[in-house]
Every structure is written in structure tokens, then in C-alpha cells.
Amino acid sequence: MATAVMFDRYGGIDELKVVEVPTPKAGPGKVLVEVVAAGINPGEALIRSGMLHERWPATFPSGEGSDFAGRIAAVGDGVGGIRVGDEVLGFTEGRTSHATHVLVPADQVTPKPAGLDWDVAGALYIVGTTAFAAVRAVAAEAGDTVAVSGAAGGVGSITVQLLRARGAEVIGIAGETNHEWLRSVGVIPVAYGDNLIDALRAAAPGGLDAFIDTFGGDYVDIAMELGVPVERIDTIINFAAVEKYGVKGEGNAAAGTIDVLAELADQAAAGAIQVPIAAVYPLDRVQDAYRELEQRHTRGKIVLHP
């Protein structure tokens, strides 16, 4: 038997249960991965609460989780180039990675670079591909000045580094406890709060060329008030603003491929991007992991260890 996180209905954190389930079998074209680390993401909490029912409905009983890293436990017929014991990272579209074992098509895993930390590998897919898509969406290039909300969060912390790698000047909106880290990766930190618009004007006297919103709330309105062109505003969470203003809403769905994940994994292994790990929890403390996540003040990623 395997162990997995499940929930039977929409609701709060208490709906999450850790239960025994049959160990999946590796059918044709698929691989079974014994999970070493699996990241958790805000979108999973929103799905569990029912807030995203219209966009991403759950079918009960539902598992959760997209990110994972682990070792190949079994290989199905027709799979080439992958052997039992190989170390991989990847993703599942079945919301099943918060478990001891996950079954996925073979083209949804990629070799884990030898120098890549397990926790980083297991937390990279959603945040990494989302950040990649957002940076591409605003067409950031050298000389641009780009502001990022939630700049020290899971997606934001990678977004600011990808922007810096393109040569952009980056203004990161975050709480003061994260300002030192933002400076360490070449970002100008600005505290959120009542004086944010004035603070952004002071940090970017020449104006902002683009704005990436990874937090939600009224950041799209702020970007527009500061004169950022609509086509260079991207939000990964404020879908209402996408419909209302026509700003971009590109995230994981726009770049969630194994090729992008492999590229990001190589960059992380080489030290070109940092993926801060805020906390690690055993699988049976998944409720505690989401309590910390839903405070929305973590730097980087929270990871589960089955």
C-alpha cells in the first residue's frame, strides 16, 4: 500500500487526510516514482477550498499536488531510456504528488541533475514554470525596470532572479523581513503598505516598463495607475483583472512543459537561480504545512517529505 493526501469535499485545512491507498501500477508508457520530496502551492489550497471550482473543479475523493522528485520504482511497457532507481523530477496533472508514490506518463519526468538538492527538485515545477511564463509574457529585456509583487514568495523569488538574468532592473515588493534576501539577488526591495505607490515612484523615477503580480489583491490596479502598458502587465492569480482590463494572465499553463522544467533544474543545479526552502514537513503533518503556506508570508517553498 502507498500513502497519500486526500480530501472528500471542499473545505478548510481540516479536510486534508493522510490515508493508505493501493500502490499504482506502471502501465504502458508510464513510470512509478517513489517520492522523496513534493512541493505545495497556493493554488492547491484554493482548489481544496472550492474557490477555483469553476476553473479547476475537483472530483472526490481528490488527491493533491503537482510537483515531485524521487526515484523510479517501476517502468511500464514501451518506456525507453528510464530505469528503476533513476533519480528524477517531474510533474503530475492528476493532483497526486502528495503521496509516497506517484504514477505519471514517462514524458513527465526528467533526470535530476546530480548537484540539485532533493527539496529544490521536488518544489520546482509549478513555481519555476509559472515564473518562466510570467517573465516571457511581459517581454522583459535588458534595461527594463520591472516590479514584482510577492517578490519573496515561491513564484516571486524565482521571477525576480529570471528577470535579473535578462538584465532588467527589478523592484521587489515584499515584507521588510525579506528585503535583505532580495538585495542579495540584486533586487531593489520595496515594502508593501499604504505608501506603496509613492515608494514605487521613488524606486523607479523613470517609470516602470512592466509589472508581474504573483500575489493578487489590487496590484494590477496599482500597475495601471503607474502607467504600465496593459500588454506588459501579467498576473498569475487575479483572473478578474485579466477579464476586466485585458492584462495578461500567463502562468504555469503557458510554460508547464518538461523541457522548461529541465532547463530550470539545470540552472538551479548550477547555482544560477536560488530556490529558497522555507520549511519541510513530513507527509503526516500536511495540515501544518498548509497552515504555514496560507499565512502568505513564507520566503520560497514549503516541501513535504513522504
Summary of the structure (lengths in Angstrom):
residues: 306
radius of gyration: 19.3
end to end distance: 13.3
largest distance: 60.6
contacts: 1102
relative contact order: 0.16
helix: 34%
strand: 25%
